[in-house]
Amino acid sequence: MLAMYAINAKTHGWWSHVTVIIWGASAKLAGADVEVQSQIKAMLTNGLVVEACKACSDSFGVSDTLTSLGVNVRYMGQPLTEYLKSGDRLLTL
C-alpha cells in the first residue's frame, strides 16, 4: 500500500518530492523480504527518495543490504526534523 501510494503521488504530480523513510522494525522486513525489496527498487526507479534510519537498520543488521538496494542509510533524526519543518514534501514512514 505504501509503495503504491508513494509511486502514484510522485508520478501523477500530487507531490513534487516524495521521501520514504524505512524506520524501526520495517528495516528488518525490508532487509529480508524479497517482495519489499522489489517495491523499494520500484520506488527508486520512479524517482522517489528512499532512506533508512541507520540506528534502526544497524540494530537489525541490514544496513549493507539496504545500501546495496540503493537506499540512503543514515541517521534520520535531524533530516526528518528538516523535512517536517520544510513542509514541501510528502513523507511516508
Contacts in CASP RR format, 6 or more apart in sequence:
PFRMAT RR
TARGET T0000
AUTHOR 0000-0000-0000
METHOD contacts of the structure
MODEL  1
MLAMYAINAKTHGWWSHVTVIIWGASAKLAGADVEVQSQIKAMLTNGLVV
EACKACSDSFGVSDTLTSLGVNVRYMGQPLTEYLKSGDRLLTL
2 20 0 8 1.000
2 92 0 8 1.000
3 20 0 8 1.000
3 39 0 8 1.000
3 40 0 8 1.000
3 42 0 8 1.000
3 43 0 8 1.000
5 92 0 8 1.000
6 18 0 8 1.000
6 20 0 8 1.000
6 43 0 8 1.000
6 48 0 8 1.000
6 90 0 8 1.000
6 92 0 8 1.000
7 42 0 8 1.000
7 43 0 8 1.000
7 46 0 8 1.000
7 48 0 8 1.000
8 14 0 8 1.000
9 15 0 8 1.000
9 18 0 8 1.000
9 90 0 8 1.000
10 18 0 8 1.000
10 46 0 8 1.000
10 47 0 8 1.000
10 48 0 8 1.000
11 46 0 8 1.000
14 90 0 8 1.000
15 89 0 8 1.000
15 90 0 8 1.000
16 88 0 8 1.000
16 89 0 8 1.000
17 49 0 8 1.000
17 88 0 8 1.000
17 89 0 8 1.000
17 90 0 8 1.000
18 47 0 8 1.000
18 48 0 8 1.000
18 49 0 8 1.000
18 89 0 8 1.000
18 90 0 8 1.000
18 92 0 8 1.000
19 48 0 8 1.000
19 49 0 8 1.000
19 50 0 8 1.000
19 51 0 8 1.000
19 83 0 8 1.000
19 89 0 8 1.000
19 90 0 8 1.000
19 91 0 8 1.000
19 92 0 8 1.000
20 43 0 8 1.000
20 48 0 8 1.000
20 49 0 8 1.000
20 50 0 8 1.000
20 51 0 8 1.000
20 91 0 8 1.000
20 92 0 8 1.000
20 93 0 8 1.000
21 51 0 8 1.000
21 52 0 8 1.000
21 53 0 8 1.000
21 76 0 8 1.000
21 80 0 8 1.000
21 91 0 8 1.000
21 92 0 8 1.000
21 93 0 8 1.000
22 30 0 8 1.000
22 40 0 8 1.000
22 50 0 8 1.000
22 51 0 8 1.000
22 52 0 8 1.000
22 53 0 8 1.000
22 56 0 8 1.000
22 57 0 8 1.000
22 66 0 8 1.000
22 71 0 8 1.000
23 52 0 8 1.000
23 53 0 8 1.000
23 56 0 8 1.000
23 76 0 8 1.000
23 93 0 8 1.000
24 53 0 8 1.000
24 56 0 8 1.000
24 60 0 8 1.000
25 56 0 8 1.000
25 60 0 8 1.000
26 56 0 8 1.000
27 52 0 8 1.000
27 53 0 8 1.000
27 56 0 8 1.000
27 57 0 8 1.000
27 59 0 8 1.000
27 60 0 8 1.000
27 62 0 8 1.000
27 66 0 8 1.000
28 60 0 8 1.000
28 62 0 8 1.000
29 36 0 8 1.000
30 36 0 8 1.000
30 37 0 8 1.000
30 40 0 8 1.000
30 52 0 8 1.000
30 62 0 8 1.000
30 66 0 8 1.000
30 69 0 8 1.000
30 71 0 8 1.000
31 37 0 8 1.000
31 57 0 8 1.000
31 60 0 8 1.000
31 62 0 8 1.000
31 65 0 8 1.000
31 66 0 8 1.000
32 62 0 8 1.000
37 69 0 8 1.000
40 50 0 8 1.000
40 66 0 8 1.000
40 69 0 8 1.000
40 70 0 8 1.000
40 71 0 8 1.000
41 69 0 8 1.000
43 50 0 8 1.000
44 50 0 8 1.000
44 69 0 8 1.000
44 70 0 8 1.000
44 71 0 8 1.000
49 72 0 8 1.000
50 70 0 8 1.000
50 71 0 8 1.000
50 72 0 8 1.000
51 71 0 8 1.000
51 72 0 8 1.000
51 73 0 8 1.000
51 74 0 8 1.000
51 76 0 8 1.000
51 79 0 8 1.000
52 63 0 8 1.000
52 66 0 8 1.000
52 71 0 8 1.000
52 72 0 8 1.000
52 73 0 8 1.000
52 74 0 8 1.000
52 76 0 8 1.000
53 73 0 8 1.000
53 74 0 8 1.000
53 75 0 8 1.000
53 76 0 8 1.000
53 77 0 8 1.000
54 63 0 8 1.000
54 73 0 8 1.000
54 74 0 8 1.000
54 75 0 8 1.000
54 76 0 8 1.000
55 75 0 8 1.000
55 76 0 8 1.000
57 63 0 8 1.000
57 66 0 8 1.000
57 73 0 8 1.000
63 73 0 8 1.000
66 73 0 8 1.000
67 73 0 8 1.000
80 91 0 8 1.000
83 89 0 8 1.000
83 91 0 8 1.000
84 91 0 8 1.000
END
